[in-house]
């Protein structure tokens, strides 16, 4: 069916995206690592129009609700290993939300402009890093 084809293409796109994101720089600074993940995601969507459409169209929300928590947990696990960030449930949940936050901002760019614009990419950086700074280093952090 068409739905099965779209599901398969979406899943393939997620796997390809995660391969790009998981090419981590040699750093133990979580901000640099997250910036790299954001840049890799934006570049991936820019270079892979089909995956961008499948991931950021309004139709894709049903997929991202299932996949974004997995993406967030994967990124969190990498940063636990590479940057030594906390591994508690609060921080894991924050990383699950970060995937949703980035998708929401990029989806707005896609809907308004048909692509991810530099301005919206800058917003993803600002919002994601601000949110994670509060979670990881704020007064209620798990340090």
C-alpha positions in Angstrom: 0.0 0.0 0.0 1.0 3.6 -0.3 1.1 4.0 3.5 3.5 1.1 3.8 5.7 2.6 1.2 5.7 6.0 2.9 6.4 4.3 6.3 9.4 2.4 4.7 10.8 5.5 3.1 10.4 7.5 6.3 12.2 4.8 8.3 15.0 4.6 5.8 15.4 8.4 6.0 15.6 8.3 9.8 18.3 5.7 9.6 20.3 7.8 7.1 19.8 10.9 9.2 21.1 9.1 12.3 24.1 7.9 10.5 24.9 11.6 9.7 24.2 12.8 13.2 26.3 10.0 14.8 29.5 11.2 13.0 30.5 13.0 16.2 33.4 15.5 16.3 36.3 14.7 18.7 35.1 16.8 21.6 33.8 16.4 25.2 31.9 19.7 25.1 28.2 18.9 25.0 27.4 22.2 23.4 29.8 21.5 20.5 28.4 18.0 20.1 24.8 19.2 20.1 25.7 22.0 17.6 27.3 19.3 15.4 24.1 17.2 15.6 21.9 20.2 14.7 24.2 21.1 11.8 24.3 17.5 10.6 20.5 17.3 10.7 20.0 20.6 8.8 22.6 19.6 6.2 21.1 16.2 5.8 17.7 17.7 5.1 19.1 20.2 2.7 20.9 17.5 0.7 18.0 15.0 0.8 14.8 16.6 -0.3 12.7 13.4 -0.1 13.7 12.8 3.5 13.0 16.4 4.3 9.5 16.2 2.8 8.8 12.9 4.6 10.2 14.2 7.9 8.9 17.7 8.0 5.5 17.7 6.2 2.5 18.0 8.4 1.7 14.3 7.6 4.9 13.2 9.3 3.8 14.2 12.8 2.3 10.8 13.3 5.8 9.3 12.6 7.8 11.8 14.6 5.8 11.1 17.8 7.2 7.6 17.8 10.7 8.3 16.4 11.8 11.5 18.0 12.0 10.0 21.5 14.3 7.3 20.1 16.4 9.9 18.3 16.6 11.9 21.5 17.6 8.9 23.6 20.3 8.0 21.0 21.8 11.5 21.1 21.7 11.5 24.9 23.5 8.1 25.1 26.2 9.4 22.8 26.6 12.6 24.9 26.7 10.5 28.2 29.6 8.6 26.7 31.5 11.4 25.0 30.7 14.5 27.2 29.8 12.9 30.5 26.4 14.5 30.9 24.0 13.1 33.5 22.1 9.9 32.7 19.0 10.3 34.8 15.4 10.2 33.6 15.0 14.0 33.7 17.9 14.5 31.3 16.8 11.7 29.0 13.3 13.3 28.8 14.9 16.6 27.9 16.7 15.0 25.0 13.5 13.4 23.8 11.9 16.8 23.8 14.9 18.4 22.0 14.2 16.2 19.0 10.6 17.5 19.0 11.7 21.1 19.4 14.1 21.0 16.5 11.5 19.2 14.3 8.9 21.8 15.1 11.1 24.7 14.2 12.4 23.0 11.0 8.8 22.0 10.1 7.8 25.7 10.3 10.7 26.6 7.9 9.7 23.8 5.5 6.0 24.8 5.5 6.8 28.5 5.0 9.7 28.3 2.6 9.9 24.7 1.3 13.3 24.3 2.8 15.3 24.8 6.0 16.5 28.4 6.0 19.6 29.7 7.8 17.4 31.8 10.0 15.4 28.8 11.2 18.6 26.8 11.7 19.9 29.5 13.9 16.6 29.4 15.9 17.1 25.6 16.4 20.6 26.2 17.7 19.4 29.0 20.1 16.4 27.2 21.4 17.9 23.7 21.8 21.1 24.9 23.4 19.2 27.3 25.8 16.9 24.5 26.8 19.7 22.0 27.4 21.8 24.6 29.2 18.9 25.1 31.7 18.4 21.3 32.1 22.1 20.4 32.4 23.5 23.5 34.2 20.6 25.4 35.6 19.7 25.7 39.3 17.6 22.5 39.1 20.2 20.5 37.2 21.4 17.1 38.2 25.0 18.0 38.6 
